[in-house]
Amino acid sequence: MIEERDMAIALRRLAILESGPLRTTDELLEWSKLRKWVIDNDLVEAYKEQHYFSCVDEITQNGYAPKNRRSIFSRFLTFLGIK
């Protein structure tokens, strides 16, 4: 049981390292070690099927911030009929 948990943590850490720029030599060495471990143990499919990647692909809807009714600028925009 502990082994599966450690594997999941290692796969998640590799995904985090690969999702952004490597800023230090320690991160580069950790990425290289984890990547080699995934390839040597044939864990590429388990790596691709992580929950991390399904969360990364989620689309966030952006909208307008609610207006502050007390703001003078907001009242001015309302006066002009701008939403």
Secondary structure, DSSP 4 states (H G I P E B T S, - for coil): -HHHHHHHHHHHHHHHHHHS---SHHHHHHHHHHHHHHHHTT-HHHHHT-HHHHHHTPPPPP-PPPP-TT-HHHHHHHHHT--
